[in-house]
Amino acid sequence: MDKLLIGIVAFFLTLCSANAKSFDIETKWYCGETNAIRDDLVKRGEQSIISGAIQNTTNAKFLMSFWVNGKTGNWTVLATFLEKNEITCVVSFGTGFEIKLPRLTI
């Protein structure tokens, strides 16, 4: 589990690199009741493996969470509004999740 967490943290740090160029992508989030969305993910065998609070450019605060089914490789990213935590949005989802940790030399 420690290796899994290290890999996920490394992945998110790579995405947030200070040297990364930014650009906008128009997307649609599908939102609903937090408990219903989370219950559905649990029924599908997914579990939250990492989460953290973020703040976007309009100062709206979200809790982002990454859910994975370790057997099927299905994954989902959720955004839950911190001020109104009964609303959660599905930001993205997909298949084929796997962690590839680089070999570390000490």
C-alpha positions as CSV (number, residue, x, y, z in Angstrom):
1,M,0.0,0.0,0.0
2,D,2.9,2.4,0.7
3,K,4.2,1.9,-2.8
4,L,0.8,2.6,-4.2
5,L,0.5,5.8,-2.3
6,I,4.0,6.9,-3.3
7,G,3.2,6.3,-6.9
8,I,-0.1,8.3,-6.8
9,V,1.6,11.2,-5.0
10,A,4.4,11.2,-7.6
11,F,1.8,11.2,-10.4
12,F,0.0,14.2,-9.0
13,L,3.2,16.1,-8.3
14,T,4.2,15.5,-11.9
15,L,0.9,17.0,-13.0
16,C,1.5,20.0,-10.8
17,S,5.0,20.7,-11.9
18,A,6.1,24.4,-11.7
19,N,7.5,24.1,-15.2
20,A,4.3,22.8,-16.8
21,K,2.6,24.9,-19.4
22,S,-1.1,25.4,-18.6
23,F,-4.1,25.5,-21.0
24,D,-7.9,25.4,-20.7
25,I,-10.0,22.4,-21.7
26,E,-13.8,22.7,-21.8
27,T,-15.4,19.8,-20.0
28,K,-18.7,18.9,-18.4
29,W,-18.9,17.6,-14.9
30,Y,-21.8,15.3,-13.9
31,C,-23.0,16.2,-10.4
32,G,-25.4,14.7,-7.9
33,E,-25.8,13.8,-4.2
34,T,-22.5,12.9,-2.6
35,N,-23.8,9.8,-0.8
36,A,-25.5,8.4,-3.9
37,I,-22.4,8.9,-6.1
38,R,-20.0,7.4,-3.5
39,D,-22.4,4.5,-2.7
40,D,-22.5,3.7,-6.5
41,L,-18.7,3.6,-6.7
42,V,-18.5,1.3,-3.7
43,K,-21.1,-1.0,-5.3
44,R,-18.8,-1.1,-8.4
45,G,-15.9,-2.1,-6.2
46,E,-14.1,1.2,-6.2
47,Q,-12.5,2.8,-3.1
48,S,-11.0,6.2,-2.5
49,I,-7.2,5.9,-2.5
50,I,-6.1,9.5,-2.3
51,S,-7.8,12.9,-1.7
52,G,-7.0,16.5,-1.0
53,A,-8.5,20.0,-0.9
54,I,-7.9,22.3,-3.8
55,Q,-8.9,25.8,-4.7
56,N,-9.7,26.9,-8.3
57,T,-9.2,30.4,-9.7
58,T,-12.7,31.6,-8.5
59,N,-11.8,30.6,-4.9
60,A,-14.4,27.8,-4.8
61,K,-12.9,25.0,-2.7
62,F,-13.2,21.4,-3.6
63,L,-12.1,18.1,-2.1
64,M,-10.7,16.0,-5.0
65,S,-10.7,12.3,-4.6
66,F,-9.3,9.5,-6.7
67,W,-11.3,6.2,-6.6
68,V,-10.0,2.9,-8.0
69,N,-11.2,-0.7,-8.4
70,G,-8.0,-2.7,-7.9
71,K,-9.4,-5.8,-9.7
72,T,-10.8,-4.3,-12.8
73,G,-8.6,-1.2,-13.2
74,N,-11.6,1.1,-13.4
75,W,-11.0,4.6,-11.9
76,T,-13.0,7.8,-11.1
77,V,-12.1,11.3,-10.1
78,L,-14.6,13.2,-7.9
79,A,-14.9,16.8,-6.8
80,T,-16.9,17.5,-3.7
81,F,-17.8,21.0,-2.7
82,L,-16.4,21.7,0.7
83,E,-18.9,24.4,1.6
84,K,-21.9,22.2,0.4
85,N,-20.5,18.7,0.8
86,E,-23.8,17.1,-0.2
87,I,-22.9,17.8,-3.8
88,T,-20.3,15.8,-5.7
89,C,-19.3,15.9,-9.3
90,V,-17.7,13.2,-11.5
91,V,-14.8,15.0,-13.1
92,S,-13.4,12.0,-15.1
93,F,-13.4,8.2,-15.2
94,G,-11.7,5.5,-17.1
95,T,-10.2,2.0,-17.3
96,G,-6.8,0.4,-17.3
97,F,-5.5,2.0,-14.1
98,E,-2.1,0.7,-13.1
99,I,0.9,2.0,-11.2
100,K,4.3,1.8,-12.7
101,L,6.9,2.8,-10.1
102,P,10.4,3.7,-11.4
103,R,13.3,1.8,-10.0
104,L,15.0,3.9,-7.3
105,T,18.7,3.7,-6.7
106,I,20.1,4.7,-3.4
